[in-house]
Amino acid sequence: MAVYLQVENLTKSFGADVLFENITFGIDEGEKIGLIAKNGTGKSTLLSILAGAEAQDSGTVIFRNDLRVGYLPQTPILPQGKTVLEACLQGGDKMSAALRTYEEALLSGDADEVTAAIQTMDNVGAWDHEDRFKKVLTMLKITDYDQRCDSLSGGQVKRVALAQVLISEPQLLILDEPTNHLDIDMIEWLENYLKRSNVTLLMVTHDRYFLDNICNRIIEMDSRSIYSYTGNYNYYLDKRAERIEAQNAQVEKARNLLRTELDWMRRQPQARAHKAQYRIDAFYDLQERAHVQRDDSQVELNVKSTYIGKKVFIAHGVSHRFGDKVILDNLNYTFARYEKLGIVGDNGVGKSTFIKLLLGILQPSEGCFEVGETVRFGYYSQEGIEFPEDKKVIDAVRDIAEEVYFDEKNHYTAMQFLNMFLFNARDQQKPIAKLSGGERLRLYLATVLMKKPNFLILDEPTNDLDITTLSILEDYLANFGGCVIVVSHDRFFMDRTVDHTWVFQGDGHIKDFPGNYSEYRAWKEYHDREAAAAVAKQQSKQQTATWSNRDNSNKLTYKEKRELEQLTAELEQLNAEKDTLDALFASGQTIDDVAAQAARYQEVKDLIDTKELRWLELSEKN
């Protein structure tokens, strides 16, 4: 099996913060690897170094010669002012480069350049490259190829960047949080694509179903070191627990032995010269092993909710639309106390708009929401934190409250409260601009919970949070003494936190399903199969009836015979014209109006393709 990538003794730090030190690992052909670590330990930085977008402090990164590598950063940037299709064709792959060169040659009108460009297009098979891009974009639900990149949403930007990477057909694919900002249908499409593909994969993702269904190896970054597990995510969880238990036992054993050796080292100084040097060296090695400290600090979500009454909210005939686009259509619903609702649906169908209507940020076109007097909303939006970038973390929290008071037993200063969210004294003095994506979201979560809400509304809370923090948040929500609405594309998170699901289907239609997302998915697949079987049965009956009433159903009609004869003659003429143009371009002689000739060459090729398909269709009936 070929080695695609070898990393040796890689080290990276920012100032005094060492992210990883002397890490070594390799990636073999065919492996699908998930990279796991806490926020702030350098996952994205490592991928950026491997992709050549950032430099390491020391160590080497060696790729196999001529390896095609595709990289999707966590926050991709598209060229502003370009259309979606133009942005896609800006890639560095051979086919995109050949197509750009061809178009530039046509504009220049230089015969030699056009001839060379056509030859390159033939060599790399780029004539259908634009059509292939459109096909991939369509599968990713991007159909307006002329839309400007400036006007794309975060999810659309991620999908266009993903199309750029996939169309280049890399042998090694490096993905940083590929599921962020994608709706569930898109995540499942990508999951199936990666499972079927032969591409070698290294990715960072917090989506545990995605990891479990795709990966055959997990690499964990922990305490500046690398640990590798051959298996999926569930296998990794079991083996990681065994590793930590073994490490703790080794440290405890070393500490017990250290007590004995320390007593030996403290004996009379005059005896020191007679001590065996190997035992002295072993003592210092033992001392180092006995003082290994694991950083198992976790976010503490033991904050309390305030009392919530029986009346939460009632939707009275709520409708909303933007122009001709219907978001809600006559919604009537009474939300119960302690209800935990999950909301799913394609991007753009109105999930976030519904939340803003409930919170009063937007006003409905018709109807109203009646909210109970005891309801205290806590809103965690996908737009994220909105604090000034130069403000310190501690000051941002103190602007809300100097002290967080839940009850007589549970009250904290701003500093103590931030410690619960893994912001130590030094981190609290950082300007917000210096925080990583995950740290920003932890701070944002802290500011939401410190207001003591009894109705939590979480709009895409899983983006950029590490798996450990997500697990703690899931446990917190499961035991939360209030109401919860979660909008999320994370299937695992939804399954653990909600008791029923709203599926936004578009045009204002909402399916209310009494279960979590996986249960809804299983129900939908069953009914889809039943519906497909019923349609197939009906079509079979209709086809049997049709064939029984036709004798010569597969014979050409007189009109089709004439069409076949005409197509045969036209194809002969078109192939002759193509051969003539091929010879002209290959001759090296000066060509008058080269742009027109090149355009005609492409037109002839397209006509041949179209007419050959029809000719084959008719010839099969002959």
C-alpha positions in Angstrom: 0.0 0.0 0.0 1.4 3.4 -1.1 2.4 6.0 1.5 0.7 9.2 0.5 2.0 11.5 3.3 4.6 11.2 6.0 4.8 13.8 8.9 8.0 13.8 11.0 8.6 15.6 14.3 6.2 18.5 13.5 6.1 21.3 16.0 4.0 24.5 16.0 3.6 27.2 18.6 2.1 30.7 18.9 4.3 32.7 21.3 4.4 30.7 24.5 1.5 28.4 23.5 2.8 25.1 22.1 0.0 23.5 20.0 1.8 20.3 19.2 5.4 19.2 19.5 7.5 16.6 17.6 4.4 14.8 16.3 4.9 12.0 13.7 2.3 10.1 11.7 1.7 8.8 8.2 -1.3 8.4 5.8 -1.5 5.4 3.5 -3.5 5.1 0.3 -7.2 4.3 0.9 -7.3 5.4 4.6 -10.2 7.6 5.7 -8.9 9.4 8.9 -10.8 11.5 11.4 -8.6 14.0 13.4 -10.0 14.6 16.9 -8.9 17.0 19.6 -10.2 19.7 22.0 -10.7 23.2 20.7 -7.5 25.3 20.7 -5.1 22.3 20.4 -4.2 23.0 16.8 -6.4 20.8 14.6 -7.1 23.4 12.0 -3.5 24.7 12.2 -2.2 21.2 11.5 -4.4 20.8 8.4 -3.4 24.2 7.2 0.3 23.2 7.5 -0.3 20.0 5.6 -2.1 21.9 2.8 0.8 24.3 2.6 -1.2 27.3 3.7 0.8 27.8 6.9 4.4 27.1 8.0 5.5 24.9 10.8 8.2 25.8 13.4 10.1 22.6 12.7 9.7 19.1 11.3 9.0 17.8 7.8 5.9 17.1 5.7 6.6 14.8 2.8 4.0 14.0 0.1 4.3 11.2 -2.5 5.5 12.6 -5.8 2.8 14.0 -8.1 0.1 13.4 -5.5 -3.1 15.4 -6.2 -4.2 17.1 -2.9 -7.5 18.9 -2.3 -8.0 21.1 0.7 -11.3 22.6 2.1 -10.5 25.1 4.9 -12.9 25.6 7.7 -13.9 29.1 6.4 -13.3 29.1 2.7 -13.0 32.4 0.8 -14.3 32.8 -2.7 -13.1 35.5 -5.1 -15.3 38.6 -4.8 -16.9 40.0 -7.9 -16.9 36.6 -9.6 -19.9 34.4 -10.4 -20.2 31.0 -8.9 -19.1 29.3 -12.1 -16.1 31.7 -12.6 -15.1 31.0 -9.0 -15.2 27.2 -9.6 -13.0 27.5 -12.6 -10.3 29.4 -10.7 -9.0 26.2 -9.3 -5.5 25.0 -9.8 -6.4 21.6 -11.3 -5.2 20.8 -14.8 -8.7 20.9 -16.4 -9.6 24.3 -15.0 -6.2 25.7 -16.0 -6.6 24.2 -19.6 -10.1 25.8 -19.9 -8.9 29.2 -18.8 -6.0 29.0 -21.2 -8.4 28.1 -24.0 -10.7 31.0 -23.3 -7.8 33.4 -23.1 -6.5 32.1 -26.4 -9.8 32.6 -28.1 -9.9 36.2 -26.9 -6.3 36.8 -28.1 -7.1 35.5 -31.6 -3.6 34.1 -31.9 -3.8 30.9 -34.1 -0.8 29.2 -32.5 -2.2 29.8 -29.0 -5.6 28.5 -30.0 -4.1 25.4 -31.6 -1.9 24.7 -28.5 -4.9 25.3 -26.2 -7.1 22.9 -28.1 -4.4 20.3 -28.0 -4.2 20.8 -24.2 -8.0 20.6 -23.8 -7.9 17.3 -25.7 -5.0 15.9 -23.6 -6.5 16.6 -20.2 -10.1 15.8 -21.3 -11.4 19.3 -20.4 -14.1 19.8 -23.0 -16.9 18.8 -20.6 -15.2 20.3 -17.5 -17.7 23.1 -17.2 -20.6 20.8 -17.5 -19.2 18.5 -14.9 -18.9 21.5 -12.5 -22.5 22.4 -13.1 -23.5 18.8 -12.4 -21.6 18.8 -9.0 -23.0 22.2 -8.1 -26.5 21.0 -8.9 -26.0 17.9 -6.6 -25.0 20.4 -3.9 -28.2 22.4 -4.6 -26.4 25.4 -6.2 -28.3 26.0 -9.5 -27.8 29.7 -10.1 -24.3 29.6 -11.7 -24.3 33.3 -12.5 -24.9 34.4 -8.9 -22.2 36.6 -7.5 -20.0 35.1 -4.8 -20.5 38.3 -2.7 -24.2 37.5 -2.3 -23.8 33.9 -1.2 -24.7 32.7 2.3 -22.2 30.9 4.5 -23.7 27.5 3.5 -23.6 28.3 -0.2 -19.9 29.4 0.1 -19.1 26.1 1.8 -20.9 24.2 -1.0 -19.2 26.1 -3.8 -15.8 25.5 -2.2 -16.6 21.9 -1.7 -17.5 21.6 -5.5 -14.1 23.2 -6.3 -12.3 20.5 -4.3 -14.3 17.5 -5.5 -14.2 18.3 -9.2 -10.4 18.4 -9.1 -10.5 14.6 -8.3 -7.8 14.7 -5.6 -6.1 11.5 -4.4 -5.8 12.9 -0.9 -8.6 15.1 0.4 -8.1 17.3 3.5 -11.4 18.6 4.9 -11.7 21.0 7.9 -15.2 20.9 9.4 -16.9 20.0 6.0 -20.4 19.7 7.6 -20.5 23.2 9.1 -23.3 25.3 7.5 -24.6 22.3 5.4 -28.1 21.1 5.9 -28.8 17.4 6.8 -29.6 16.3 3.3 -26.3 17.8 2.1 -24.4 16.1 4.9 -25.9 12.7 4.1 -25.1 13.3 0.4 -21.5 14.1 1.2 -21.3 11.1 3.6 -22.5 8.7 0.9 -20.1 10.3 -1.6 -17.1 9.9 0.6 -18.1 6.3 1.6 -18.3 5.2 -2.1 -15.2 7.2 -3.2 -11.7 5.7 -3.3 -10.2 9.0 -2.2 -7.9 9.0 0.8 -9.3 11.3 3.4 -8.0 13.3 6.4 -10.7 15.4 8.1 -11.6 17.4 11.2 -15.3 17.2 12.1 -17.5 17.3 15.2 -20.2 15.2 13.5 -20.0 11.9 15.3 -22.3 10.0 12.9 -20.2 11.3 10.0 -17.0 10.1 11.7 -18.5 6.7 12.5 -19.9 6.0 9.1 -16.9 7.1 7.0 -13.6 6.7 9.0 -11.5 3.6 9.3 -8.9 5.3 11.4 -8.9 8.0 14.1 -6.0 10.2 15.0 -6.2 12.0 18.4 -4.2 15.0 19.4 -3.9 15.0 23.1 -1.3 16.7 25.4 0.7 17.9 22.4 1.1 14.2 21.2 -0.5 12.0 18.6 -2.4 8.7 19.2 -3.7 6.5 16.4 -6.6 4.0 16.4 -7.4 1.7 13.6 -11.2 1.6 13.5 -14.2 3.9 13.5 -15.3 6.5 16.1 -17.0 4.1 18.4 -13.9 1.8 18.4 -11.8 4.9 19.2 -13.9 5.8 22.2 -13.4 2.3 23.7 -9.7 2.2 23.1 -9.1 5.8 24.3 -10.8 4.9 27.6 -8.4 1.9 27.9 -5.4 4.1 27.1 -6.2 6.7 29.6 -6.8 4.1 32.3 -3.5 2.5 31.5 -1.7 5.8 31.5 -3.2 6.8 34.9 -2.1 3.4 36.3 1.4 3.9 35.0 1.6 7.4 36.5 0.3 6.1 39.9 2.9 3.2 39.8 5.7 5.7 39.0 4.6 7.9 41.9 4.7 5.0 44.4 8.1 4.0 43.2 9.3 7.6 43.3 8.7 7.7 47.1 11.2 4.9 47.6 13.8 6.3 45.2 13.4 9.8 46.7 14.3 8.4 50.2 17.4 6.7 48.6 18.5 9.9 47.0 18.2 11.9 50.2 20.7 9.8 52.2 23.9 11.3 53.5 25.7 13.5 50.9 29.0 11.7 51.5 27.4 8.5 50.3 26.2 10.2 47.1 29.6 9.6 45.3 29.2 5.8 45.7 25.7 5.6 44.3 25.3 3.9 40.9 25.0 6.5 38.2 22.5 4.5 36.3 20.2 4.6 39.3 20.5 8.3 39.6 19.7 8.7 35.9 16.7 6.4 36.4 15.5 8.5 39.3 15.2 11.6 37.2 13.5 9.7 34.4 11.0 8.3 37.0 10.5 11.8 38.5 9.5 13.1 35.0 7.0 10.2 34.4 5.5 10.6 37.9 4.7 14.3 37.3 2.8 13.8 34.0 -0.4 15.8 34.3 -3.4 15.2 32.0 -5.5 18.2 31.0 -9.0 16.7 31.5 -10.6 20.1 32.2 -14.2 20.3 30.9 -16.8 23.0 30.5 -19.1 23.0 33.6 -22.7 23.5 32.7 -24.3 23.3 36.2 -26.1 26.6 35.8 -29.8 26.6 36.9 -32.8 27.7 35.0 -35.5 29.9 36.5 -39.1 28.8 37.0 -41.3 28.5 33.9 -45.1 28.5 34.1 -47.6 26.3 32.3 -48.1 28.8 29.5 -45.1 28.9 27.3 -46.2 30.2 23.9 -49.2 29.8 21.5 -49.0 30.4 17.7 -52.2 31.9 16.5 -52.5 31.5 12.7 -48.9 32.7 12.1 -48.0 33.2 8.4 -44.9 34.9 7.0 -43.5 35.5 3.5 -40.7 37.4 1.8 -42.3 38.5 -1.5 -43.6 35.4 -3.2 -41.6 33.0 -0.9 -43.8 31.5 1.8 -42.0 30.8 5.1 -44.9 29.9 7.4 -48.5 29.2 6.4 -51.2 29.5 9.1 -49.2 27.9 11.9 -51.3 27.1 15.0 -49.4 25.4 17.8 -49.4 25.4 21.7 -45.9 24.8 23.1 -45.9 22.7 26.3 -43.9 23.2 29.4 -40.5 21.2 29.3 -41.0 20.5 25.6 -37.7 19.8 23.7 -38.2 20.5 20.0 -35.8 19.8 17.2 -36.1 21.7 13.9 -34.5 20.4 10.6 -34.9 21.3 6.9 -33.0 22.6 3.9 -31.1 25.8 4.1 -33.4 28.7 3.2 -36.7 27.2 4.1 -37.3 29.4 7.1 -35.9 27.7 10.3 -34.0 30.7 11.6 -36.8 33.1 10.4 -39.3 31.1 12.6 -37.1 31.6 15.6 -36.8 35.4 15.0 -40.6 35.6 14.7 -41.0 33.8 18.0 -38.5 36.1 19.7 -40.1 39.3 18.2 -37.0 40.2 16.2 -39.3 40.0 13.1 -43.0 40.6 12.9 -45.2 37.9 11.1 -47.1 38.9 8.0 -50.3 37.5 9.7 -51.2 36.1 13.1 -49.3 36.4 16.3 -47.3 34.6 19.0 -48.7 34.7 22.6 -45.8 34.2 25.0 -46.2 33.4 28.7 -45.3 35.9 31.4 -42.7 33.7 33.1 -40.8 32.8 29.9 -37.2 34.0 29.8 -35.6 33.3 26.5 -31.9 32.4 26.0 -31.0 32.8 22.3 -27.8 31.3 20.9 -27.8 32.3 17.2 -25.7 30.9 14.3 -24.5 34.5 13.6 -22.3 34.1 16.7 -20.7 36.6 19.0 -21.2 40.3 18.4 -18.8 41.8 21.0 -16.2 44.4 20.0 -13.0 42.6 18.8 -10.7 44.7 21.1 -12.7 44.0 24.3 -11.2 41.6 26.8 -13.1 38.4 27.6 -13.6 39.3 31.2 -14.9 42.8 30.3 -17.4 41.4 27.9 -18.9 39.3 30.7 -18.7 42.1 33.3 -20.7 44.3 30.9 -23.6 41.8 31.4 -23.1 41.2 35.1 -20.4 41.5 37.8 -21.9 38.5 39.6 -24.0 35.6 38.3 -26.6 34.7 41.0 -28.8 31.6 40.5 -29.7 30.9 44.2 -28.1 31.0 47.6 -25.9 28.0 46.9 -25.0 28.9 43.3 -23.6 32.3 42.7 -20.3 33.2 41.0 -18.2 36.2 40.2 -17.6 36.9 36.5 -14.1 35.4 36.8 -15.4 32.2 38.5 -18.2 31.8 35.9 -15.7 32.1 33.0 -13.5 29.4 34.7 -16.5 27.1 34.4 -16.2 27.6 30.6 -12.4 26.9 30.5 -11.3 30.5 30.5 -8.4 30.7 33.0 -7.0 33.9 34.4 -4.7 34.5 31.4 -7.4 33.7 28.8 -9.8 36.1 30.5 -7.4 39.0 29.7 -7.2 38.1 26.0 -8.9 40.4 23.5 -11.8 38.7 21.8 -10.0 39.1 18.4 -7.5 36.5 19.7 -10.0 33.8 20.4 -10.4 30.7 18.2 -13.7 29.8 16.7 -14.4 27.3 19.4 -13.4 29.7 22.2 -15.7 32.4 20.8 -18.6 30.0 20.9 -17.8 28.9 24.5 -17.8 32.6 25.5 -21.1 33.2 23.6 -22.6 30.2 25.4 -21.5 31.5 28.8 -23.1 34.9 28.1 -26.4 33.2 27.1 -26.6 30.9 30.2 -25.5 33.6 32.7 -28.9 35.4 32.0 -30.6 32.4 33.7 -33.0 31.5 30.8 -35.8 29.0 31.2 -36.4 28.6 27.4 -33.2 27.9 25.4 -33.3 28.5 21.7 -30.1 27.2 20.0 -29.7 27.9 16.3 -26.9 25.7 14.9 -25.0 25.4 18.3 -22.7 22.6 17.2 -20.6 24.6 14.6 -17.0 24.8 15.9 -17.6 23.2 19.3 -15.3 20.2 20.0 -16.9 16.8 20.7 -16.2 16.9 24.4 -18.0 20.2 24.8 -20.9 19.0 22.7 -21.3 15.9 24.9 -21.5 18.1 28.0 -24.0 20.4 26.3 -26.1 17.4 25.3 -26.2 16.2 28.9 -27.1 19.7 30.1 -30.0 20.0 27.7 -31.3 16.5 28.6 -31.6 17.6 32.2 -32.5 21.2 31.6 -35.5 22.3 33.7 -37.1 24.4 31.0 -38.0 24.4 27.4 -35.7 23.9 24.4 -35.8 24.5 20.7 -32.7 23.3 18.7 -32.1 24.0 15.1 -29.2 21.8 14.0 -27.7 19.8 11.2 -25.9 17.5 13.7 -27.9 14.3 13.7 -26.2 12.8 16.8 -26.8 16.0 18.8 -30.5 16.1 17.8 -31.0 12.5 18.7 -29.7 13.1 22.2 -31.5 16.3 23.0 -35.0 16.5 21.5 -38.2 14.5 22.0 -40.0 15.5 18.8 -39.0 17.0 15.4 -40.4 19.7 13.1 -39.3 19.2 9.5 -39.5 22.4 7.5 -40.5 21.1 4.0 -40.7 24.5 2.2 -43.6 26.7 1.1 -44.6 27.1 4.7 -45.3 23.4 5.3 -44.1 21.8 8.6 -44.1 18.1 9.3 -44.5 17.5 13.1 -42.9 14.1 13.9 -43.2 12.5 17.4 -39.6 11.4 17.7 -35.9 12.3 17.1 -34.3 12.8 13.7 -33.0 9.2 13.2 -36.5 7.9 14.0 -38.0 10.4 11.5 -35.4 9.4 8.9 -36.3 5.7 9.3 -40.0 6.5 9.1 -39.5 8.5 5.9 -37.3 5.9 4.2 -40.0 3.2 4.9 -42.8 5.4 3.4 -40.6 6.4 0.5 -40.0 2.7 -0.3 -43.7 1.9 0.0 -44.6 4.8 -2.3 -41.9 3.8 -4.8 -43.1 0.2 -4.8 -46.7 1.4 -5.4 -45.7 3.6 -8.3 -43.6 0.8 -9.8 -46.6 -1.6 -9.5 -48.9 0.9 -11.2 -46.4 1.5 -14.0 -46.0 -2.2 -14.6 -49.8 -2.6 -14.9 -50.0 0.3 -17.4 -47.1 -1.1 -19.4 -48.6 -4.6 -19.6 -51.9 -3.1 -20.9 -50.1 -0.9 -23.4 -48.0 -3.8 -24.9 -51.1 -6.0 -25.1 -52.7 -3.4 -27.4 -49.8 -3.0 -29.7 -48.4 -5.4 -32.2 -45.4 -3.7 -33.8 -44.6 -1.4 -30.9 -40.8 -1.5 -31.4 -40.8 -0.9 -35.2 -39.8 2.4 -36.7 -42.5 4.5 -38.1 -42.2 5.9 -41.6 -41.3 9.3 -40.1 -38.6 7.8 -37.8 -37.1 5.9 -40.8 -36.7 9.2 -42.7 -35.2 10.8 -39.6 -32.7 8.0 -39.2 -31.6 8.3 -42.9 -31.2 12.1 -42.4 -29.2 11.7 -39.2 -26.9 9.2 -40.9 -26.2 11.8 -43.7 -25.8 14.7 -41.3 -23.3 12.7 -39.0 -21.2 11.9 -42.1 -21.0 15.6 -43.0 -20.3 16.7 -39.4 -17.5 14.1 -38.9 -15.9 15.2 -42.2 -16.0 18.8 -41.1 -14.5 17.9 -37.7 -11.7 16.0 -39.4 -11.0 19.1 -41.6 -10.8 21.4 -38.6 -8.6 18.9 -36.8 -6.2 18.9 -39.7 -6.3 22.7 -40.0 -5.4 23.3 -36.3 -2.6 20.7 -36.5 -1.1 22.1 -39.7 0.5 25.1 -38.0 -0.5 27.4 -40.8 -2.0 30.9 -40.3 -5.8 30.7 -39.7 -8.1 33.5 -40.6 -10.7 34.3 -37.9 -9.3 31.7 -35.5 -11.8 32.5 -32.8 -14.8 31.7 -35.1 -13.1 28.5 -36.3 -12.5 27.3 -32.7 -16.1 28.1 -31.8 -17.3 26.2 -34.8 -15.1 23.2 -33.8 -16.8 23.1 -30.4 -20.2 23.5 -32.0 -19.6 20.6 -34.4 -18.5 18.3 -31.5 -21.6 19.2 -29.5 -23.8 18.5 -32.6 -22.1 15.1 -33.2 -22.7 14.1 -29.5 -26.4 15.1 -29.7 -27.2 13.5 -33.0 -25.3 10.3 -32.2 -27.5 9.8 -29.2 -30.6 10.2 -31.3 -29.2 7.9 -34.0 -28.5 5.2 -31.4 -32.0 5.5 -30.0 -33.6 5.0 -33.4 -31.2 2.3 -34.6 -32.1 0.2 -31.6 -35.8 0.2 -32.8 -34.8 -0.7 -36.4 
